[in-house]
Amino acid sequence: MKLNNIVSVRLENFQSHLDTAVNFDSGLNVIVGQSDSGKTAVLRGIRWALFNQPRGTDFLRVGADFVRVTVILDTGVAIVRERTSSKNRYVIKKQDSEDLVLEGFGSQVPEEVIQAHQMRAFRIDSDHEWQLQIAQQLDGPFLLEQTGSLRAKTIGRMSGAHYLDMAIRDTSKDVYSLSQRTKQKELEVKEATEALIPFERLEQDKNQLDKAFLRLEKAKAAQERLAMLKQLGSKFDRVNTERSMIKDKLKLVQNLRDWEVCYEQVKQLWSKQKMLLKLSEQWSRLMKDSQTCKIWLGKTENMNQAERLHELMYRYAAKWQQTEQIRERKQVISEHQQKLARAMQQTDFLNKIDTERISRVQAKQARKTKLVRLAERLQQLGNDQAVVKKQAERTGQMESAVTLLNETTELTKRHTKLVTLAYSQKELEKRIADGRAFIVKNQHEEKKLEASYNDQLTALGICPTCGQAIHFEGEHTNETS
């Protein structure tokens, strides 16, 4: 493995270096300068770029927001280590290839960076490493500041003596392990030999065991045959039992034809019994209905008489109503007659009016009205009676019929009363109209008679009261009169 030489280093914002570029020769290079001029910072920058040491950001130049160290090797590879507030990365730049950016490596150095500069640390043991390529400012030559054992271990590592030590140590360990295993195996052989003593008759016992297995197989086969024979025997017994049962059943059904005939007869008798039971139920129901009819006939035997009495009462009530109406009408007529008498008295001189004829006409008109009302009432009663009879026949319940009849009677009475009142109202209206017409007619006749009277007086020319002459329009000649 060949180490790569460093060709140049560029420090940007690294400690006191704002932007410093250092080019190295292929031989020995010496950096000379005043104290605190940044000589050690160059070595520190190379260690930071190649080995990620030191940690932290104390080397960042005051006032700067980034730090970057670029190391260019003689292979043409440039290793850039930079850090900002948001970046902490390596960038490996090679010719004719894209830049390789490495981030998230923590405190370690990415393997790609080590492969680029080939400067691996020399590992002394598990706790110590020695950076051979770059030393610190105050490091002594060849580990003089370290202990003698560490220096001896380092020399052994560098000379390869540690491989001999490791070989000797491993060989001793293997010899010891083999001797232990040999003793263990010898002990196991002895124990196995002692354990095999009880098994010296193993072959003989094996032969006996094989014979026993053969006998056991034969016994199992014989046992299976015995179980099968037992099953066959039980099956044979069951078949014999079923055979006996079938024979018994055959004995029972040998008269099946006779049983079928008897069954048909029984079915016919059962049908007849059912029919007789139905007839018996119908007979019982008829007898019960007959008793019910008899009871109802007994209850309704006076129904015709009650109807007749009701009709008679209804007629009496109608006649009473008619009488009342006639009385009212008579009263009205008398009132009219009185009015007419008064009118006649006022028109007494008009004896030509035939009052008897008017009375006859009024009497005929009243009789006609009465007959019409009686005919309508008779028709209404007939209709009500038919309805009552129809309902009585439909329901078959005399009590409800009586109730309906009473209700019908009440309704009939109300209807009759209303009809009577309606007729009375119409009659009164008609009479009032007739009276008004009569009054108008009489007034008209009175005017005619008055005109005729005036004409006659005019024709006579003498006043029948005072006997003086009348000149015109009924005026007397006497101006004082």
Secondary structure, DSSP 4 states (H G I P E B T S, - for coil): --PPPEEEEEEEEETTEEEEEEE--SS-------TTSSHHHHHHHHHHHHH--S-SSTTBPTT-SEEEEEEEETTS-EEEEEEESS-EEEEEE-TTSPPEEEE--TTS--HHHHHHH--PPEE-SSS-EE--SS--TTPPGGGTTS-HHHHHHHHHHHHTHHHHHHHHHHHHHHHHHHHHHHHHHHHHHHHHHHHHGGGTTHHHHHHHHHHHHHHHHHHHHHHHHHHHHHHHHHHHHHHHHHHHHHHHHHHHTTTHHHHHHHHHHHHHHHHHHHHHHHHHHHHHHHHHHHHHHHHHHHHTTTHHHHHHHHHHHHHHHHHHHHHHHHHHHHHHHHHHHHHHHHHHHHTTT-TTS-HHHHHHHHHHHHHHHHHHHHHHHHHHHHHHHHHHHHHHHHH--HHHHHHHHHHHHHHHHHHHHHHHHHHHHHHHHHHHHHHHHHHHHHHHHHHHHHHHHHHHHHHH-B-TTT--BB-STT-BS-S--
